[in-house]
Amino acid sequence: MKKYTLGLLLICSFISSQLVAQNVNLSINKAETERIEKFLSSDELEGRKTYSKGIDKAADFIANEFKQAGLSTFNNSGTYLQKFSRLNAKFVSVKGVFDEATLEAKDIIVISAQPNISISENSGYEVVKINKEDNLVQAARKFITANKNYLILVDESFATTFPRLIQLKGGITAQQKTVVFILTNNRNPTKFNIEAEHKIEELFLSNVMAVIPGKSLPNEYVIFSGHYDHLGINSAKAIGTDSIFNGANDDAAGTTAMIMLSKYFKKLNNNERTLIFVAFTAEEMGGFGAQYFSKQFDPISVKAMFNLEMIGTESKWGRNSAYITGYEKSSMGEILQKNLAGSTFKFYPDPYTDQNLFYRSDNATLARLGVPAHTISTSKMDSEPNYHKASDEFATLDMDNMTEIIKAIALSSKTIVSGKDTPTRVDTSKLR
């Protein structure tokens, strides 16, 4: 009798797995994947630059896809658009003196929500340093989010990359403390005076977000995401007459995958945990969409995050493969690979660890809070020919392979979606 029961269970398990495989093949198909990808990477959207009419069209399209699939809105808000605003500080003037030596304006960058700034050694600002061995942008973001007033002395070795910090002006909130970056060889000024004037304007953005409520674990969340913004139009870097940066791979591909997964899981309709699908805005400007989104959740309630970024080309291992950033930081990769046992698809650890990809995409905000939040990608970051170029167009993508990657993500996530498996948390003490 025991042998009969065991045999029956094995047969049922096999039939169930076959039905799931059939379902994924029916729900995730090349034709539908191409339809969504073609629109999101079309010239009509003019490169989906944040704050543009093109990105608004993209948001409306994604929201309609969610609506047609029958997904719910977050907190029953009645809208798929998660709206928020940021402050943008436009430079007017700046001047400074260190120990009676006049600073050049190009060596001063002020991040502040205040239109007029005047500080000295008596203003109570904490003086800190970014040294040549540090990662400039990562260190800068850490100080900006620390909610303190800083005067930051940046080592002169960053002279070439120092101007990149200007982009951080576009993501401030009304609560932003003042952070002043000075590119200098004077590492211990005793007296200083910095004066700056900015024009502050409020800008409005939207993530696009939908939900499939969980059946038995509604307060446990699994997130699938991709960013739908890109670089817009840049005539200075045009290829011939083409100045539209379509962002077909970066990241219309990830956004397309996220939408396809939302349709798949809605049809399957057996998720025990609540599933959240979100297209982030302003990733290219500093991850502002993901930062706002992440504040809406208790990190402990988020059990996993699948961030999908540039999956439209073959990985360095060829087809039927992808890599997971921060693979070693949780057990999520092991779970995904276990669920693909018997298939030809394989997830690999990130081979480009020198590029800090784990901290460069929209997974990073929740990962820093301990969530097993990882980015899945195939992009060959050491040799991707179309990355951040006008040539990143639909014709450069391998849609057959991309469709199979989406299927693999759907099947590999099944035990996390069902609540059977929970990835280990990211050790925040080891995060940079």
TADARA-V667081 format. One record per pair of residues at least 4 apart in sequence whose ideal C-beta (glycine too) atoms are under 7 Angstrom apart, sorted by the first residue. I is the first residue (numbers start at 1). GAP is how many residues later the second one is. Records with the same first field share a line. If there is no record, write none. Layout:
BEGIN
I: GAP + GAP
END
This chain:
BEGIN
1: 4
2: 4
3: 4
4: 4
5: 4
6: 4
7: 4
8: 4
9: 4
10: 4
11: 4
12: 4
13: 4
14: 4
15: 4
16: 4
17: 4
18: 4
19: 4
20: 4 + 391
21: 4
22: 4
23: 4 + 245
24: 4 + 240 + 383 + 386 + 387
27: 236 + 237 + 240
28: 232 + 236 + 375 + 378 + 379 + 382
29: 4 + 374
30: 4 + 369 + 370 + 373
31: 4
32: 4 + 228
33: 4 + 223 + 227 + 366 + 369 + 370 + 373
34: 4 + 365
35: 4
36: 4 + 29 + 220 + 223
37: 4 + 211 + 215 + 216 + 219 + 357 + 360
38: 4 + 356
39: 22
40: 5 + 18 + 188 + 212 + 215 + 216
41: 205 + 206 + 207 + 211 + 352 + 353
43: 201 + 203
44: 13
45: 9 + 12 + 13
46: 6 + 8 + 186 + 187 + 198
47: 7 + 183 + 184 + 185 + 186 + 197 + 198 + 199 + 200
48: 6 + 7 + 10 + 180 + 181 + 182 + 199
49: 5 + 6 + 180 + 181 + 182 + 183
50: 5 + 155 + 179 + 231 + 232 + 235
51: 152
52: 180
53: 4
54: 4
55: 4 + 174 + 226
56: 4
57: 4
58: 4 + 170
59: 4 + 22 + 147 + 149
60: 4
61: 4
62: 4 + 146 + 166 + 193 + 197 + 217
63: 4 + 17 + 18 + 145
64: 4
65: 4 + 194
66: 5 + 14 + 144 + 196
69: 193 + 194 + 197
70: 196
71: 139 + 140 + 141 + 191 + 195
72: 4 + 138 + 139 + 140 + 141
73: 4 + 5 + 6 + 7 + 137 + 138
74: 8 + 135 + 137
80: 128 + 129 + 130
81: 125 + 127
82: 124 + 125 + 127 + 211
83: 121 + 123
84: 121 + 208
85: 117 + 118 + 119 + 120
86: 84 + 85 + 86 + 87 + 117 + 119 + 202
87: 26 + 85 + 86 + 87 + 113 + 115
88: 81 + 82 + 113 + 115
89: 23 + 80 + 83 + 109 + 111
90: 108 + 109 + 111
91: 107
92: 105 + 106 + 107
93: 103 + 104
94: 11 + 14 + 16 + 102
95: 10 + 100
96: 7 + 12 + 86 + 96 + 97 + 98
97: 4 + 5 + 6 + 95 + 96
98: 5 + 86 + 88 + 91 + 94
99: 87 + 90 + 91 + 92
103: 4 + 5 + 79
107: 75 + 76 + 77
108: 72 + 74 + 86
109: 56 + 57 + 72
110: 7 + 68 + 70 + 86
111: 33 + 57 + 58 + 61 + 65 + 68
112: 5 + 64 + 66 + 86
113: 59 + 60 + 61 + 63 + 87
114: 64
115: 82 + 83 + 84 + 85
116: 81
117: 61 + 77 + 78 + 79
118: 77
119: 4 + 6 + 61 + 75
120: 72 + 73
121: 69 + 70 + 71
124: 25
125: 24 + 25 + 26
126: 22 + 23 + 24
127: 24 + 26
128: 15 + 22 + 24
129: 24 + 58
130: 4 + 6 + 9 + 22 + 24 + 25
131: 24
132: 23 + 25
134: 5
135: 4 + 221
136: 4 + 22 + 25
137: 4 + 27
138: 4 + 221 + 294
139: 4
140: 4 + 25 + 28 + 41
141: 4
142: 4
143: 7 + 9 + 36
144: 24 + 35
147: 30
148: 29
149: 28 + 29
150: 29 + 30
151: 29 + 31
152: 27 + 28 + 29 + 30
153: 29 + 31 + 34
154: 4 + 8 + 27 + 28 + 29
156: 27 + 28 + 29
158: 4 + 25
159: 24
162: 21
165: 16
167: 118 + 119
168: 118
170: 115 + 116
171: 114 + 115 + 117
172: 4
180: 14
205: 76 + 77 + 83 + 84
206: 75
207: 71 + 72 + 73 + 74 + 82 + 86
208: 20 + 70 + 71
209: 67 + 69
210: 52 + 67
211: 63 + 64 + 65
212: 53 + 54 + 59 + 62 + 63
213: 5 + 61
214: 4 + 6 + 57 + 58 + 59 + 60
215: 56 + 57
216: 56
217: 55 + 56 + 202
218: 56
219: 82
220: 53 + 54 + 81 + 83 + 199
221: 52 + 53 + 55 + 76 + 80 + 81 + 82
222: 51 + 53 + 81 + 82 + 194 + 195
223: 53 + 55 + 79 + 82 + 83
224: 34 + 37 + 51 + 53 + 82
225: 33 + 53 + 55 + 80 + 82 + 83 + 137
226: 25 + 28 + 29 + 31 + 32 + 53 + 82 + 83
227: 24 + 27 + 52 + 53 + 56 + 62 + 135
228: 27 + 51 + 52 + 53
229: 52 + 53 + 54 + 55
230: 15 + 17 + 20 + 54
231: 14 + 16 + 53 + 157
232: 13
233: 10 + 11
234: 9 + 11
235: 8
237: 153
238: 4 + 5 + 152
239: 151 + 152
242: 148
243: 147
244: 146
245: 145 + 147
246: 146 + 147
247: 4 + 5 + 145
248: 4 + 5 + 64 + 144 + 145 + 146 + 148 + 149
249: 4 + 61 + 63 + 64 + 130 + 137 + 143 + 148
250: 60 + 137 + 138 + 142
251: 4 + 58 + 59
252: 4
253: 4 + 57 + 58 + 59 + 144 + 149
254: 4 + 54 + 55 + 56 + 57
255: 4 + 24
256: 4
257: 4 + 51 + 54 + 149 + 152
258: 4 + 19 + 21 + 50
259: 4
260: 4 + 146
261: 4 + 16 + 145 + 148 + 149
262: 4 + 15
263: 4
264: 4 + 146
265: 6 + 10 + 152
271: 4 + 146
272: 146 + 147
273: 30 + 144 + 146
275: 142
278: 15
280: 9 + 10 + 13 + 82
281: 8
282: 4 + 6 + 7
283: 4 + 6 + 7 + 79
287: 4 + 75 + 77 + 78
288: 4
289: 4
290: 4 + 72 + 75
291: 74
294: 71 + 72
297: 4 + 5
299: 67 + 70 + 71 + 72
302: 64 + 69
303: 113 + 119
304: 28 + 68 + 112 + 119
305: 58 + 61 + 66 + 68 + 69
306: 70 + 103 + 107
307: 54 + 55 + 56 + 66 + 67 + 68
308: 68
309: 52 + 66 + 68
310: 67 + 68 + 69
311: 11 + 65 + 66 + 67 + 91 + 94
312: 85 + 86 + 90
313: 65 + 66 + 84 + 85
314: 4 + 5 + 64 + 84 + 87
315: 6 + 7 + 8 + 63 + 65
316: 35 + 64
317: 4 + 31
319: 82
320: 24 + 25 + 84
321: 24 + 25 + 27
322: 25 + 54 + 55 + 56 + 83
323: 24 + 25 + 26 + 27 + 28 + 54
324: 9 + 23 + 25 + 26 + 50 + 52
325: 25 + 32 + 33 + 49 + 50
326: 24 + 32 + 41 + 48
327: 6 + 22 + 23
328: 21
329: 97
330: 42 + 93 + 94 + 95 + 96
331: 4 + 92 + 93
332: 4 + 40 + 42 + 91
333: 4 + 14
334: 4
335: 4 + 80 + 81 + 86 + 88
336: 4 + 11 + 76 + 77
337: 9 + 10
339: 72 + 73 + 75 + 76
340: 5 + 68 + 71 + 72
345: 63
350: 7 + 8
352: 5 + 29 + 30
355: 26
356: 4
357: 4 + 18 + 24
358: 6 + 9
359: 5 + 73
360: 4
361: 14
363: 4 + 10 + 11 + 12
364: 4
366: 5 + 7
367: 4 + 6 + 59 + 64
368: 60 + 63
369: 59
370: 55 + 56 + 58
371: 55
372: 51 + 52 + 53 + 54
376: 33
378: 27
379: 5 + 8
380: 4
386: 5 + 6 + 10
387: 5
391: 5
392: 4
397: 5
398: 4
399: 4
400: 4
401: 4
402: 4
403: 4
404: 4
405: 4
406: 4
407: 4
408: 4
409: 4
413: 4
414: 4
415: 5 + 6
416: 5 + 7
426: 5
END
